[in-house]
Amino acid sequence: MSLYATIPSAIIVALGLASVLLVSPVEARVSIIASTLTAVTLLFLVSERLRESASRKLDYWNKKVLSPALRIDGLATLYNPKSNADTLEQYSGLLKRYARYGRFVKLYPKNFILTLTMFQKSLTEYEPLFQKVSSEGAKGLAQFDLTSLTVVLGLFPQGSYAGGTVENHRKWFESFKKTEPELSEQFTNACKMTLANLAFLQSQIQTFYVENQLA
């Protein structure tokens, strides 16, 4: 905000100096200088108040939306698509209702509401596919485990996760692809799209943090 005040202040000072040079009475010059200093002081005071207000609002939206969104876990999102979609709808609803102007004063990343909407849409499209696949998995496996399936799909590293469980899901999914090729492909693509949208959303927040020196 102070930066924006510098330019109009410079203009006011320039006009004041020009006026001083054009008038000869000392009293008139003193009056012009005093008026110029008063105008510049008021401008910086208003700018500082606006800066403080924007800082408080930035901190509020960071705690209310940005930080929680940054903490969204990819695997947990795939497990609970409906719950996470509802949460994203709540975030975008809050911003649309109370902080739509925030995109102009940088209270949140540019096009952030659109990013939230796209992520929510991918979760909404993924949810019925997840229900179908988990239902089929429960029929073909002793215990269906989405974590094992995401490892099979190459979405997450196996790490120290149980190798036998992963292998069982690998065999089941290979068989599932043969019997339900369209559903298996749709599910795989929906998983990838959901995680891609999450990654994009969080990269926007991280970039915004860097640009605004936020923790």
C-alpha positions in Angstrom: 0.0 0.0 0.0 2.8 2.4 0.8 4.2 1.9 -2.7 0.9 3.0 -4.2 1.0 6.1 -2.0 4.4 7.1 -3.2 3.4 7.8 -6.8 0.4 10.2 -5.9 2.6 11.7 -3.2 5.3 12.5 -5.7 2.7 14.1 -8.0 1.3 16.2 -5.2 4.8 17.4 -4.2 5.6 18.2 -7.9 2.4 20.2 -8.2 3.1 22.0 -4.9 6.7 22.9 -6.0 5.4 24.2 -9.4 2.8 26.3 -7.6 5.4 27.7 -5.2 7.5 28.8 -8.2 4.5 30.5 -9.9 3.5 32.7 -7.0 5.5 35.4 -5.4 4.0 36.4 -2.1 5.8 34.6 0.8 2.5 34.0 2.6 1.1 32.2 -0.5 4.2 30.0 -0.8 4.0 29.1 2.9 0.3 28.2 2.5 1.0 26.0 -0.6 3.9 24.2 1.2 1.8 23.6 4.3 -1.1 22.3 2.2 1.2 20.0 0.2 2.8 18.5 3.4 -0.7 18.0 4.9 -2.0 16.2 1.8 1.1 14.0 1.6 0.9 13.1 5.3 -2.8 12.3 5.1 -2.2 10.1 2.0 0.4 8.1 3.8 -1.7 7.8 6.9 -4.7 6.4 4.8 -2.3 4.1 3.0 -0.9 2.7 6.3 -4.4 2.1 7.6 -5.4 0.3 4.4 -2.2 -1.8 4.6 -2.9 -2.8 8.2 -6.5 -3.7 7.2 -5.3 -5.8 4.3 -2.7 -7.5 6.5 -5.4 -8.5 9.0 -7.7 -9.8 6.2 -4.8 -11.7 4.7 -4.0 -13.4 8.0 -7.7 -14.3 8.4 -8.1 -15.9 5.0 -4.8 -17.7 5.5 -6.0 -19.3 8.7 -9.6 -19.9 7.3 -8.8 -21.3 3.9 -5.2 -21.3 2.7 -3.5 -23.2 5.5 -6.3 -25.9 5.8 -6.2 -26.3 2.0 -2.4 -26.7 2.1 -2.8 -29.5 4.6 -5.1 -31.6 2.5 -3.6 -35.1 2.2 -3.8 -36.8 -1.2 -4.5 -40.3 0.0 -7.1 -39.1 2.6 -8.8 -37.1 -0.2 -9.2 -40.3 -2.3 -10.6 -42.1 0.7 -13.1 -39.4 1.5 -14.0 -37.6 -1.7 -17.5 -36.4 -0.7 -16.3 -34.9 2.6 -13.4 -33.1 0.9 -15.6 -31.9 -2.0 -18.0 -30.4 0.6 -15.1 -28.7 2.3 -13.8 -27.2 -0.9 -17.3 -25.9 -1.7 -17.4 -24.3 1.7 -14.0 -22.6 1.1 -15.0 -21.2 -2.3 -18.4 -20.2 -1.0 -16.7 -18.1 1.8 -14.4 -16.4 -0.6 -17.2 -15.7 -3.1 -19.4 -14.2 -0.4 -17.0 -12.3 1.8 -13.7 -11.8 -0.1 -14.3 -11.8 -3.9 -12.6 -8.4 -4.0 -9.6 -10.2 -2.5 -8.3 -11.1 -5.9 -7.6 -7.4 -6.6 -5.7 -6.8 -3.3 -4.0 -10.2 -3.3 -5.7 -11.7 -0.2 -5.4 -15.1 -1.9 -3.8 -16.5 -5.1 -5.0 -15.4 -8.5 -7.9 -17.5 -9.9 -7.9 -19.4 -6.6 -11.7 -19.7 -6.5 -11.6 -21.3 -10.0 -8.9 -23.8 -8.8 -11.1 -24.7 -5.8 -14.0 -25.3 -8.1 -12.0 -27.5 -10.5 -10.7 -29.6 -7.6 -14.2 -29.9 -6.2 -15.5 -31.0 -9.6 -12.8 -33.7 -10.0 -13.7 -35.1 -6.5 -17.4 -35.1 -7.4 -16.6 -37.1 -10.6 -14.2 -39.4 -8.8 -16.6 -40.3 -5.9 -19.1 -42.6 -7.8 -16.2 -44.3 -9.6 -14.5 -44.9 -6.2 -17.7 -46.4 -4.8 -18.0 -48.8 -7.8 -14.4 -49.9 -7.7 -14.3 -50.4 -3.9 -17.6 -52.4 -4.2 -16.0 -54.6 -6.8 -12.8 -54.9 -4.8 -14.7 -56.0 -1.8 -16.1 -58.9 -3.8 -12.8 -60.0 -5.3 -10.5 -59.5 -2.3 -10.6 -60.6 1.3 -10.2 -56.9 2.2 -10.2 -54.1 -0.3 -7.5 -51.5 0.5 -7.4 -48.2 -1.5 -3.8 -47.5 -0.3 -2.6 -50.8 -1.9 -4.5 -50.0 -5.1 -2.9 -46.5 -5.4 0.5 -48.2 -5.1 -0.5 -50.6 -7.9 -1.6 -47.6 -10.0 1.8 -45.9 -9.4 0.2 -42.9 -7.6 2.1 -43.4 -4.3 5.3 -45.2 -3.5 5.0 -48.5 -1.7 7.7 -47.7 0.9 7.4 -50.0 3.8 3.8 -50.9 3.0 2.8 -54.6 3.1 4.1 -56.2 -0.1 1.7 -59.1 0.0 -1.3 -56.9 0.2 -0.1 -54.8 -2.7 0.6 -57.9 -4.8 -2.9 -59.2 -4.1 -4.4 -55.9 -5.3 -2.1 -55.9 -8.3 -3.5 -59.3 -9.4 -7.0 -58.3 -8.7 -6.7 -55.1 -10.7 -5.2 -56.9 -13.7 -8.2 -59.2 -13.7 -10.6 -56.3 -13.1 -9.2 -54.4 -16.1 -10.0 -57.3 -18.3 -13.6 -57.6 -17.1 -14.2 -53.8 -16.6 -11.8 -52.0 -18.9 -13.8 -48.8 -19.2 -14.5 -48.5 -15.4 -10.9 -49.3 -14.5 -9.6 -46.7 -17.0 -12.1 -44.0 -15.8 -11.1 -44.7 -12.2 -7.4 -44.5 -12.9 -7.8 -41.2 -14.8 -10.1 -39.8 -12.1 -7.5 -40.6 -9.4 -4.8 -38.9 -11.4 -6.9 -35.9 -12.1 -7.9 -35.5 -8.5 -4.3 -35.6 -7.3 -3.1 -33.3 -10.1 -5.8 -30.7 -9.1 -4.7 -31.0 -5.5 -1.0 -30.5 -6.4 -1.9 -27.5 -8.5 -4.0 -25.9 -5.7 -1.2 -26.4 -3.2 1.5 -25.1 -5.5 -0.6 -21.9 -5.9 -0.7 -21.5 -2.2 3.0 -22.2 -1.7 3.8 -19.6 -4.4 1.5 -17.1 -2.8 3.2 -17.7 0.5 6.6 -17.0 -1.0 5.4 -13.9 -2.7 3.8 -12.5 0.5 6.5 -13.8 2.8 4.0 -16.0 4.8 4.8 -19.0 6.8 
